[in-house]
Amino acid sequence: MTVGQDGGAIAIRDGVFHGVEAQCSLTIPVNARDMDATLFDASCEGEGRKWQRRLMILDTPEGIVTIRSGGLVARYIRCD
């Protein structure tokens, strides 16, 4: 699978969240107490735009769940 393209995979490597046609540098990690989750400041760019947001990444048995500022929740299933 190709990372970061439509129909491809996402990846988190070396402090960067590689999404579909966008990348976010993840900084200032804060562990969520009693949860398998981390809250980040994300500096993102893609499709000719740049933006900032808060992003929580929660590990699950199937993959990850992301919750971003504004309330959008997304589930990603791990591919092996």
PDB file of N, CA, C and O in Angstrom:
ATOM      1  N   MET A   1       0.827  -1.189   0.000  1.00  0.00           N
ATOM      2  CA  MET A   1       0.000   0.000   0.000  1.00  0.00           C
ATOM      3  C   MET A   1       0.866   1.245   0.000  1.00  0.00           C
ATOM      4  O   MET A   1       1.950   1.264   0.583  1.00  0.00           O
ATOM      5  N   THR A   2       0.386   2.261  -0.647  1.00  0.00           N
ATOM      6  CA  THR A   2       1.087   3.527  -0.690  1.00  0.00           C
ATOM      7  C   THR A   2       0.591   4.415   0.444  1.00  0.00           C
ATOM      8  O   THR A   2      -0.615   4.583   0.625  1.00  0.00           O
ATOM      9  N   VAL A   3       1.511   4.976   1.198  1.00  0.00           N
ATOM     10  CA  VAL A   3       1.157   5.846   2.317  1.00  0.00           C
ATOM     11  C   VAL A   3       0.844   7.241   1.795  1.00  0.00           C
ATOM     12  O   VAL A   3       1.588   7.795   0.986  1.00  0.00           O
ATOM     13  N   GLY A   4      -0.277   7.806   2.273  1.00  0.00           N
ATOM     14  CA  GLY A   4      -0.610   9.193   2.003  1.00  0.00           C
ATOM     15  C   GLY A   4      -1.347   9.477   0.714  1.00  0.00           C
ATOM     16  O   GLY A   4      -1.534  10.643   0.366  1.00  0.00           O
ATOM     17  N   GLN A   5      -1.772   8.456  -0.005  1.00  0.00           N
ATOM     18  CA  GLN A   5      -2.520   8.670  -1.236  1.00  0.00           C
ATOM     19  C   GLN A   5      -3.917   8.093  -1.088  1.00  0.00           C
ATOM     20  O   GLN A   5      -4.136   7.203  -0.267  1.00  0.00           O
ATOM     21  N   ASP A   6      -4.869   8.593  -1.880  1.00  0.00           N
ATOM     22  CA  ASP A   6      -6.229   8.060  -1.844  1.00  0.00           C
ATOM     23  C   ASP A   6      -6.194   6.547  -1.997  1.00  0.00           C
ATOM     24  O   ASP A   6      -5.539   6.020  -2.897  1.00  0.00           O
ATOM     25  N   GLY A   7      -6.902   5.855  -1.114  1.00  0.00           N
ATOM     26  CA  GLY A   7      -6.943   4.405  -1.148  1.00  0.00           C
ATOM     27  C   GLY A   7      -5.741   3.748  -0.500  1.00  0.00           C
ATOM     28  O   GLY A   7      -5.672   2.522  -0.411  1.00  0.00           O
ATOM     29  N   GLY A   8      -4.792   4.558  -0.047  1.00  0.00           N
ATOM     30  CA  GLY A   8      -3.586   4.026   0.576  1.00  0.00           C
ATOM     31  C   GLY A   8      -3.691   4.020   2.084  1.00  0.00           C
ATOM     32  O   GLY A   8      -4.774   4.160   2.653  1.00  0.00           O
ATOM     33  N   ALA A   9      -2.568   3.858   2.706  1.00  0.00           N
ATOM     34  CA  ALA A   9      -2.500   3.762   4.163  1.00  0.00           C
ATOM     35  C   ALA A   9      -2.067   5.095   4.765  1.00  0.00           C
ATOM     36  O   ALA A   9      -1.548   5.970   4.073  1.00  0.00           O
ATOM     37  N   ILE A  10      -2.292   5.226   6.061  1.00  0.00           N
ATOM     38  CA  ILE A  10      -1.712   6.321   6.829  1.00  0.00           C
ATOM     39  C   ILE A  10      -0.549   5.731   7.612  1.00  0.00           C
ATOM     40  O   ILE A  10      -0.434   4.513   7.750  1.00  0.00           O
ATOM     41  N   ALA A  11       0.306   6.597   8.120  1.00  0.00           N
ATOM     42  CA  ALA A  11       1.427   6.122   8.930  1.00  0.00           C
ATOM     43  C   ALA A  11       1.802   7.204   9.928  1.00  0.00           C
ATOM     44  O   ALA A  11       1.604   8.394   9.683  1.00  0.00           O
ATOM     45  N   ILE A  12       2.346   6.770  11.052  1.00  0.00           N
ATOM     46  CA  ILE A  12       2.934   7.688  12.022  1.00  0.00           C
ATOM     47  C   ILE A  12       4.378   7.241  12.182  1.00  0.00           C
ATOM     48  O   ILE A  12       4.655   6.170  12.720  1.00  0.00           O
ATOM     49  N   ARG A  13       5.303   8.086  11.702  1.00  0.00           N
ATOM     50  CA  ARG A  13       6.724   7.757  11.742  1.00  0.00           C
ATOM     51  C   ARG A  13       7.521   8.989  12.117  1.00  0.00           C
ATOM     52  O   ARG A  13       7.283  10.081  11.600  1.00  0.00           O
ATOM     53  N   ASP A  14       8.468   8.804  13.021  1.00  0.00           N
ATOM     54  CA  ASP A  14       9.403   9.872  13.386  1.00  0.00           C
ATOM     55  C   ASP A  14       8.692  11.173  13.741  1.00  0.00           C
ATOM     56  O   ASP A  14       9.137  12.252  13.350  1.00  0.00           O
ATOM     57  N   GLY A  15       7.583  11.075  14.485  1.00  0.00           N
ATOM     58  CA  GLY A  15       6.873  12.260  14.939  1.00  0.00           C
ATOM     59  C   GLY A  15       6.031  12.951  13.884  1.00  0.00           C
ATOM     60  O   GLY A  15       5.635  14.103  14.061  1.00  0.00           O
ATOM     61  N   VAL A  16       5.752  12.252  12.776  1.00  0.00           N
ATOM     62  CA  VAL A  16       4.937  12.825  11.702  1.00  0.00           C
ATOM     63  C   VAL A  16       3.776  11.883  11.398  1.00  0.00           C
ATOM     64  O   VAL A  16       3.972  10.686  11.185  1.00  0.00           O
ATOM     65  N   PHE A  17       2.562  12.441  11.382  1.00  0.00           N
ATOM     66  CA  PHE A  17       1.359  11.711  10.984  1.00  0.00           C
ATOM     67  C   PHE A  17       1.204  11.921   9.483  1.00  0.00           C
ATOM     68  O   PHE A  17       0.977  13.043   9.030  1.00  0.00           O
ATOM     69  N   HIS A  18       1.326  10.849   8.715  1.00  0.00           N
ATOM     70  CA  HIS A  18       1.182  10.904   7.260  1.00  0.00           C
ATOM     71  C   HIS A  18      -0.240  10.470   6.923  1.00  0.00           C
ATOM     72  O   HIS A  18      -0.561   9.283   6.975  1.00  0.00           O
ATOM     73  N   GLY A  19      -1.090  11.433   6.578  1.00  0.00           N
ATOM     74  CA  GLY A  19      -2.471  11.137   6.220  1.00  0.00           C
ATOM     75  C   GLY A  19      -2.635  11.153   4.713  1.00  0.00           C
ATOM     76  O   GLY A  19      -1.652  11.142   3.971  1.00  0.00           O
ATOM     77  N   VAL A  20      -3.876  11.178   4.265  1.00  0.00           N
ATOM     78  CA  VAL A  20      -4.155  11.220   2.831  1.00  0.00           C
ATOM     79  C   VAL A  20      -3.901  12.637   2.330  1.00  0.00           C
ATOM     80  O   VAL A  20      -4.619  13.572   2.686  1.00  0.00           O
ATOM     81  N   GLU A  21      -2.878  12.783   1.505  1.00  0.00           N
ATOM     82  CA  GLU A  21      -2.486  14.045   0.888  1.00  0.00           C
ATOM     83  C   GLU A  21      -2.184  15.147   1.897  1.00  0.00           C
ATOM     84  O   GLU A  21      -2.314  16.328   1.574  1.00  0.00           O
ATOM     85  N   ALA A  22      -1.781  14.778   3.123  1.00  0.00           N
ATOM     86  CA  ALA A  22      -1.409  15.758   4.144  1.00  0.00           C
ATOM     87  C   ALA A  22      -0.450  15.109   5.132  1.00  0.00           C
ATOM     88  O   ALA A  22      -0.439  13.890   5.307  1.00  0.00           O
ATOM     89  N   GLN A  23       0.351  15.947   5.772  1.00  0.00           N
ATOM     90  CA  GLN A  23       1.264  15.496   6.819  1.00  0.00           C
ATOM     91  C   GLN A  23       1.155  16.447   7.993  1.00  0.00           C
ATOM     92  O   GLN A  23       0.969  17.651   7.815  1.00  0.00           O
ATOM     93  N   CYS A  24       1.273  15.899   9.198  1.00  0.00           N
ATOM     94  CA  CYS A  24       1.239  16.712  10.407  1.00  0.00           C
ATOM     95  C   CYS A  24       2.434  16.363  11.287  1.00  0.00           C
ATOM     96  O   CYS A  24       2.636  15.200  11.637  1.00  0.00           O
ATOM     97  N   SER A  25       3.219  17.367  11.640  1.00  0.00           N
ATOM     98  CA  SER A  25       4.283  17.182  12.626  1.00  0.00           C
ATOM     99  C   SER A  25       3.636  17.186  13.998  1.00  0.00           C
ATOM    100  O   SER A  25       2.894  18.109  14.336  1.00  0.00           O
ATOM    101  N   LEU A  26       3.912  16.162  14.788  1.00  0.00           N
ATOM    102  CA  LEU A  26       3.305  16.006  16.109  1.00  0.00           C
ATOM    103  C   LEU A  26       4.310  16.433  17.170  1.00  0.00           C
ATOM    104  O   LEU A  26       5.395  15.861  17.273  1.00  0.00           O
ATOM    105  N   THR A  27       3.942  17.446  17.961  1.00  0.00           N
ATOM    106  CA  THR A  27       4.844  17.962  18.984  1.00  0.00           C
ATOM    107  C   THR A  27       4.116  18.086  20.317  1.00  0.00           C
ATOM    108  O   THR A  27       2.893  17.968  20.389  1.00  0.00           O
ATOM    109  N   ILE A  28       4.883  18.323  21.353  1.00  0.00           N
ATOM    110  CA  ILE A  28       4.396  18.540  22.720  1.00  0.00           C
ATOM    111  C   ILE A  28       3.432  17.422  23.146  1.00  0.00           C
ATOM    112  O   ILE A  28       2.273  17.696  23.460  1.00  0.00           O
ATOM    113  N   PRO A  29       3.901  16.170  23.158  1.00  0.00           N
ATOM    114  CA  PRO A  29       3.027  15.061  23.550  1.00  0.00           C
ATOM    115  C   PRO A  29       2.654  15.119  25.032  1.00  0.00           C
ATOM    116  O   PRO A  29       3.497  15.383  25.890  1.00  0.00           O
ATOM    117  N   VAL A  30       1.380  14.869  25.310  1.00  0.00           N
ATOM    118  CA  VAL A  30       0.877  14.808  26.683  1.00  0.00           C
ATOM    119  C   VAL A  30       0.114  13.494  26.822  1.00  0.00           C
ATOM    120  O   VAL A  30      -0.887  13.276  26.139  1.00  0.00           O
ATOM    121  N   ASN A  31       0.589  12.620  27.709  1.00  0.00           N
ATOM    122  CA  ASN A  31      -0.098  11.348  27.926  1.00  0.00           C
ATOM    123  C   ASN A  31      -1.410  11.583  28.655  1.00  0.00           C
ATOM    124  O   ASN A  31      -1.475  12.367  29.603  1.00  0.00           O
ATOM    125  N   ALA A  32      -2.457  10.897  28.204  1.00  0.00           N
ATOM    126  CA  ALA A  32      -3.756  10.959  28.870  1.00  0.00           C
ATOM    127  C   ALA A  32      -3.755   9.931  29.998  1.00  0.00           C
ATOM    128  O   ALA A  32      -3.594   8.735  29.759  1.00  0.00           O
ATOM    129  N   ARG A  33      -3.933  10.404  31.213  1.00  0.00           N
ATOM    130  CA  ARG A  33      -3.891   9.542  32.394  1.00  0.00           C
ATOM    131  C   ARG A  33      -4.932   8.434  32.295  1.00  0.00           C
ATOM    132  O   ARG A  33      -6.082   8.682  31.932  1.00  0.00           O
ATOM    133  N   ASP A  34      -4.519   7.201  32.624  1.00  0.00           N
ATOM    134  CA  ASP A  34      -5.381   6.018  32.644  1.00  0.00           C
ATOM    135  C   ASP A  34      -5.989   5.683  31.282  1.00  0.00           C
ATOM    136  O   ASP A  34      -7.011   5.000  31.210  1.00  0.00           O
ATOM    137  N   MET A  35      -5.371   6.156  30.217  1.00  0.00           N
ATOM    138  CA  MET A  35      -5.817   5.840  28.855  1.00  0.00           C
ATOM    139  C   MET A  35      -4.576   5.515  28.033  1.00  0.00           C
ATOM    140  O   MET A  35      -3.479   5.971  28.354  1.00  0.00           O
ATOM    141  N   ASP A  36      -4.742   4.744  26.998  1.00  0.00           N
ATOM    142  CA  ASP A  36      -3.637   4.464  26.089  1.00  0.00           C
ATOM    143  C   ASP A  36      -3.698   5.497  24.968  1.00  0.00           C
ATOM    144  O   ASP A  36      -3.890   5.159  23.800  1.00  0.00           O
ATOM    145  N   ALA A  37      -3.528   6.781  25.352  1.00  0.00           N
ATOM    146  CA  ALA A  37      -3.714   7.879  24.405  1.00  0.00           C
ATOM    147  C   ALA A  37      -2.712   8.992  24.673  1.00  0.00           C
ATOM    148  O   ALA A  37      -2.220   9.157  25.789  1.00  0.00           O
ATOM    149  N   THR A  38      -2.420   9.751  23.620  1.00  0.00           N
ATOM    150  CA  THR A  38      -1.520  10.892  23.714  1.00  0.00           C
ATOM    151  C   THR A  38      -2.129  12.062  22.952  1.00  0.00           C
ATOM    152  O   THR A  38      -2.648  11.895  21.848  1.00  0.00           O
ATOM    153  N   LEU A  39      -2.060  13.248  23.552  1.00  0.00           N
ATOM    154  CA  LEU A  39      -2.544  14.479  22.931  1.00  0.00           C
ATOM    155  C   LEU A  39      -1.344  15.234  22.374  1.00  0.00           C
ATOM    156  O   LEU A  39      -0.328  15.381  23.054  1.00  0.00           O
ATOM    157  N   PHE A  40      -1.458  15.710  21.147  1.00  0.00           N
ATOM    158  CA  PHE A  40      -0.364  16.412  20.472  1.00  0.00           C
ATOM    159  C   PHE A  40      -0.823  17.770  19.953  1.00  0.00           C
ATOM    160  O   PHE A  40      -2.011  17.989  19.715  1.00  0.00           O
ATOM    161  N   ASP A  41       0.137  18.676  19.783  1.00  0.00           N
ATOM    162  CA  ASP A  41      -0.045  19.831  18.917  1.00  0.00           C
ATOM    163  C   ASP A  41       0.382  19.359  17.534  1.00  0.00           C
ATOM    164  O   ASP A  41       1.440  18.748  17.386  1.00  0.00           O
ATOM    165  N   ALA A  42      -0.425  19.634  16.530  1.00  0.00           N
ATOM    166  CA  ALA A  42      -0.128  19.182  15.175  1.00  0.00           C
ATOM    167  C   ALA A  42      -0.003  20.385  14.246  1.00  0.00           C
ATOM    168  O   ALA A  42      -0.903  21.221  14.166  1.00  0.00           O
ATOM    169  N   SER A  43       1.121  20.457  13.552  1.00  0.00           N
ATOM    170  CA  SER A  43       1.340  21.465  12.509  1.00  0.00           C
ATOM    171  C   SER A  43       1.251  20.729  11.186  1.00  0.00           C
ATOM    172  O   SER A  43       2.092  19.887  10.870  1.00  0.00           O
ATOM    173  N   CYS A  44       0.218  21.056  10.414  1.00  0.00           N
ATOM    174  CA  CYS A  44      -0.113  20.263   9.233  1.00  0.00           C
ATOM    175  C   CYS A  44       0.036  21.065   7.950  1.00  0.00           C
ATOM    176  O   CYS A  44      -0.044  22.294   7.941  1.00  0.00           O
ATOM    177  N   GLU A  45       0.256  20.326   6.866  1.00  0.00           N
ATOM    178  CA  GLU A  45       0.234  20.932   5.543  1.00  0.00           C
ATOM    179  C   GLU A  45      -0.156  19.885   4.520  1.00  0.00           C
ATOM    180  O   GLU A  45       0.162  18.702   4.649  1.00  0.00           O
ATOM    181  N   GLY A  46      -0.857  20.359   3.497  1.00  0.00           N
ATOM    182  CA  GLY A  46      -1.286  19.482   2.417  1.00  0.00           C
ATOM    183  C   GLY A  46      -2.187  20.228   1.462  1.00  0.00           C
ATOM    184  O   GLY A  46      -2.892  21.159   1.851  1.00  0.00           O
ATOM    185  N   GLU A  47      -2.162  19.817   0.222  1.00  0.00           N
ATOM    186  CA  GLU A  47      -2.985  20.417  -0.822  1.00  0.00           C
ATOM    187  C   GLU A  47      -2.840  21.939  -0.853  1.00  0.00           C
ATOM    188  O   GLU A  47      -3.818  22.659  -1.053  1.00  0.00           O
ATOM    189  N   GLY A  48      -1.602  22.422  -0.651  1.00  0.00           N
ATOM    190  CA  GLY A  48      -1.315  23.844  -0.744  1.00  0.00           C
ATOM    191  C   GLY A  48      -1.723  24.681   0.458  1.00  0.00           C
ATOM    192  O   GLY A  48      -1.677  25.910   0.391  1.00  0.00           O
ATOM    193  N   ARG A  49      -2.120  24.045   1.555  1.00  0.00           N
ATOM    194  CA  ARG A  49      -2.547  24.780   2.750  1.00  0.00           C
ATOM    195  C   ARG A  49      -1.714  24.358   3.953  1.00  0.00           C
ATOM    196  O   ARG A  49      -1.098  23.292   3.954  1.00  0.00           O
ATOM    197  N   LYS A  50      -1.703  25.218   4.987  1.00  0.00           N
ATOM    198  CA  LYS A  50      -1.075  24.911   6.271  1.00  0.00           C
ATOM    199  C   LYS A  50      -2.076  25.224   7.366  1.00  0.00           C
ATOM    200  O   LYS A  50      -2.840  26.183   7.258  1.00  0.00           O
ATOM    201  N   TRP A  51      -2.077  24.412   8.435  1.00  0.00           N
ATOM    202  CA  TRP A  51      -2.986  24.645   9.549  1.00  0.00           C
ATOM    203  C   TRP A  51      -2.422  24.019  10.819  1.00  0.00           C
ATOM    204  O   TRP A  51      -1.520  23.183  10.778  1.00  0.00           O
ATOM    205  N   GLN A  52      -2.977  24.446  11.943  1.00  0.00           N
ATOM    206  CA  GLN A  52      -2.606  23.945  13.268  1.00  0.00           C
ATOM    207  C   GLN A  52      -3.846  23.318  13.891  1.00  0.00           C
ATOM    208  O   GLN A  52      -4.965  23.765  13.643  1.00  0.00           O
ATOM    209  N   ARG A  53      -3.645  22.289  14.696  1.00  0.00           N
ATOM    210  CA  ARG A  53      -4.764  21.704  15.439  1.00  0.00           C
ATOM    211  C   ARG A  53      -4.224  20.878  16.598  1.00  0.00           C
ATOM    212  O   ARG A  53      -3.031  20.585  16.668  1.00  0.00           O
ATOM    213  N   ARG A  54      -5.115  20.512  17.495  1.00  0.00           N
ATOM    214  CA  ARG A  54      -4.802  19.561  18.561  1.00  0.00           C
ATOM    215  C   ARG A  54      -5.295  18.207  18.070  1.00  0.00           C
ATOM    216  O   ARG A  54      -6.344  18.112  17.433  1.00  0.00           O
ATOM    217  N   LEU A  55      -4.536  17.168  18.368  1.00  0.00           N
ATOM    218  CA  LEU A  55      -4.871  15.829  17.887  1.00  0.00           C
ATOM    219  C   LEU A  55      -4.576  14.815  18.983  1.00  0.00           C
ATOM    220  O   LEU A  55      -3.457  14.750  19.493  1.00  0.00           O
ATOM    221  N   MET A  56      -5.585  14.021  19.345  1.00  0.00           N
ATOM    222  CA  MET A  56      -5.381  12.930  20.288  1.00  0.00           C
ATOM    223  C   MET A  56      -5.351  11.627  19.503  1.00  0.00           C
ATOM    224  O   MET A  56      -6.192  11.384  18.639  1.00  0.00           O
ATOM    225  N   ILE A  57      -4.371  10.800  19.819  1.00  0.00           N
ATOM    226  CA  ILE A  57      -4.250   9.486  19.191  1.00  0.00           C
ATOM    227  C   ILE A  57      -4.394   8.438  20.281  1.00  0.00           C
ATOM    228  O   ILE A  57      -3.632   8.416  21.247  1.00  0.00           O
ATOM    229  N   LEU A  58      -5.380   7.575  20.109  1.00  0.00           N
ATOM    230  CA  LEU A  58      -5.709   6.535  21.077  1.00  0.00           C
ATOM    231  C   LEU A  58      -5.416   5.179  20.454  1.00  0.00           C
ATOM    232  O   LEU A  58      -5.963   4.847  19.403  1.00  0.00           O
ATOM    233  N   ASP A  59      -4.556   4.393  21.095  1.00  0.00           N
ATOM    234  CA  ASP A  59      -4.282   3.032  20.624  1.00  0.00           C
ATOM    235  C   ASP A  59      -5.451   2.126  20.975  1.00  0.00           C
ATOM    236  O   ASP A  59      -5.994   2.196  22.077  1.00  0.00           O
ATOM    237  N   THR A  60      -5.834   1.273  20.026  1.00  0.00           N
ATOM    238  CA  THR A  60      -6.883   0.279  20.251  1.00  0.00           C
ATOM    239  C   THR A  60      -6.346  -1.078  19.800  1.00  0.00           C
ATOM    240  O   THR A  60      -5.331  -1.133  19.106  1.00  0.00           O
ATOM    241  N   PRO A  61      -7.001  -2.162  20.177  1.00  0.00           N
ATOM    242  CA  PRO A  61      -6.539  -3.477  19.717  1.00  0.00           C
ATOM    243  C   PRO A  61      -6.534  -3.610  18.188  1.00  0.00           C
ATOM    244  O   PRO A  61      -5.742  -4.374  17.636  1.00  0.00           O
ATOM    245  N   GLU A  62      -7.410  -2.873  17.507  1.00  0.00           N
ATOM    246  CA  GLU A  62      -7.521  -2.978  16.048  1.00  0.00           C
ATOM    247  C   GLU A  62      -6.643  -1.988  15.295  1.00  0.00           C
ATOM    248  O   GLU A  62      -6.371  -2.189  14.112  1.00  0.00           O
ATOM    249  N   GLY A  63      -6.192  -0.922  15.956  1.00  0.00           N
ATOM    250  CA  GLY A  63      -5.420   0.122  15.284  1.00  0.00           C
ATOM    251  C   GLY A  63      -5.353   1.363  16.144  1.00  0.00           C
ATOM    252  O   GLY A  63      -4.887   1.312  17.282  1.00  0.00           O
ATOM    253  N   ILE A  64      -5.825   2.498  15.596  1.00  0.00           N
ATOM    254  CA  ILE A  64      -5.871   3.739  16.369  1.00  0.00           C
ATOM    255  C   ILE A  64      -7.185   4.461  16.121  1.00  0.00           C
ATOM    256  O   ILE A  64      -7.862   4.236  15.117  1.00  0.00           O
ATOM    257  N   VAL A  65      -7.526   5.330  17.055  1.00  0.00           N
ATOM    258  CA  VAL A  65      -8.623   6.281  16.899  1.00  0.00           C
ATOM    259  C   VAL A  65      -8.000   7.656  17.061  1.00  0.00           C
ATOM    260  O   VAL A  65      -7.190   7.872  17.962  1.00  0.00           O
ATOM    261  N   THR A  66      -8.375   8.591  16.187  1.00  0.00           N
ATOM    262  CA  THR A  66      -7.915   9.966  16.333  1.00  0.00           C
ATOM    263  C   THR A  66      -9.112  10.849  16.664  1.00  0.00           C
ATOM    264  O   THR A  66     -10.214  10.653  16.152  1.00  0.00           O
ATOM    265  N   ILE A  67      -8.867  11.816  17.524  1.00  0.00           N
ATOM    266  CA  ILE A  67      -9.874  12.823  17.862  1.00  0.00           C
ATOM    267  C   ILE A  67      -9.188  14.160  17.678  1.00  0.00           C
ATOM    268  O   ILE A  67      -8.189  14.446  18.337  1.00  0.00           O
ATOM    269  N   ARG A  68      -9.718  14.979  16.789  1.00  0.00           N
ATOM    270  CA  ARG A  68      -9.067  16.260  16.543  1.00  0.00           C
ATOM    271  C   ARG A  68      -9.920  17.395  17.076  1.00  0.00           C
ATOM    272  O   ARG A  68     -11.120  17.241  17.306  1.00  0.00           O
ATOM    273  N   SER A  69      -9.274  18.545  17.268  1.00  0.00           N
ATOM    274  CA  SER A  69     -10.008  19.712  17.733  1.00  0.00           C
ATOM    275  C   SER A  69     -11.165  19.960  16.770  1.00  0.00           C
ATOM    276  O   SER A  69     -11.010  19.841  15.555  1.00  0.00           O
ATOM    277  N   GLY A  70     -12.299  20.296  17.312  1.00  0.00           N
ATOM    278  CA  GLY A  70     -13.508  20.431  16.508  1.00  0.00           C
ATOM    279  C   GLY A  70     -14.401  19.206  16.620  1.00  0.00           C
ATOM    280  O   GLY A  70     -15.559  19.240  16.204  1.00  0.00           O
ATOM    281  N   GLY A  71     -13.865  18.111  17.184  1.00  0.00           N
ATOM    282  CA  GLY A  71     -14.686  16.949  17.483  1.00  0.00           C
ATOM    283  C   GLY A  71     -14.716  15.834  16.453  1.00  0.00           C
ATOM    284  O   GLY A  71     -15.435  14.854  16.653  1.00  0.00           O
ATOM    285  N   LEU A  72     -13.968  15.936  15.361  1.00  0.00           N
ATOM    286  CA  LEU A  72     -13.981  14.860  14.369  1.00  0.00           C
ATOM    287  C   LEU A  72     -13.243  13.644  14.918  1.00  0.00           C
ATOM    288  O   LEU A  72     -12.103  13.749  15.371  1.00  0.00           O
ATOM    289  N   VAL A  73     -13.903  12.495  14.872  1.00  0.00           N
ATOM    290  CA  VAL A  73     -13.329  11.236  15.342  1.00  0.00           C
ATOM    291  C   VAL A  73     -13.158  10.318  14.136  1.00  0.00           C
ATOM    292  O   VAL A  73     -14.065  10.185  13.313  1.00  0.00           O
ATOM    293  N   ALA A  74     -11.992   9.688  14.038  1.00  0.00           N
ATOM    294  CA  ALA A  74     -11.742   8.752  12.933  1.00  0.00           C
ATOM    295  C   ALA A  74     -11.093   7.494  13.485  1.00  0.00           C
ATOM    296  O   ALA A  74     -10.253   7.557  14.383  1.00  0.00           O
ATOM    297  N   ARG A  75     -11.487   6.359  12.943  1.00  0.00           N
ATOM    298  CA  ARG A  75     -10.912   5.065  13.336  1.00  0.00           C
ATOM    299  C   ARG A  75     -10.100   4.533  12.157  1.00  0.00           C
ATOM    300  O   ARG A  75     -10.550   4.537  11.012  1.00  0.00           O
ATOM    301  N   TYR A  76      -8.897   4.079  12.475  1.00  0.00           N
ATOM    302  CA  TYR A  76      -8.012   3.501  11.465  1.00  0.00           C
ATOM    303  C   TYR A  76      -7.673   2.080  11.887  1.00  0.00           C
ATOM    304  O   TYR A  76      -7.224   1.850  13.010  1.00  0.00           O
ATOM    305  N   ILE A  77      -7.886   1.135  10.991  1.00  0.00           N
ATOM    306  CA  ILE A  77      -7.617  -0.272  11.253  1.00  0.00           C
ATOM    307  C   ILE A  77      -6.178  -0.581  10.839  1.00  0.00           C
ATOM    308  O   ILE A  77      -5.737  -0.213   9.750  1.00  0.00           O
ATOM    309  N   ARG A  78      -5.465  -1.254  11.720  1.00  0.00           N
ATOM    310  CA  ARG A  78      -4.062  -1.599  11.475  1.00  0.00           C
ATOM    311  C   ARG A  78      -3.957  -2.611  10.339  1.00  0.00           C
ATOM    312  O   ARG A  78      -4.677  -3.610  10.314  1.00  0.00           O
ATOM    313  N   CYS A  79      -3.063  -2.344   9.411  1.00  0.00           N
ATOM    314  CA  CYS A  79      -2.766  -3.329   8.371  1.00  0.00           C
ATOM    315  C   CYS A  79      -1.397  -3.922   8.692  1.00  0.00           C
ATOM    316  O   CYS A  79      -0.474  -3.205   9.079  1.00  0.00           O
ATOM    317  N   ASP A  80      -1.280  -5.204   8.531  1.00  0.00           N
ATOM    318  CA  ASP A  80      -0.021  -5.876   8.876  1.00  0.00           C
ATOM    319  C   ASP A  80       0.755  -6.251   7.640  1.00  0.00           C
ATOM    320  O   ASP A  80       1.839  -6.825   7.742  1.00  0.00           O
TER     321      ASP A  80
END
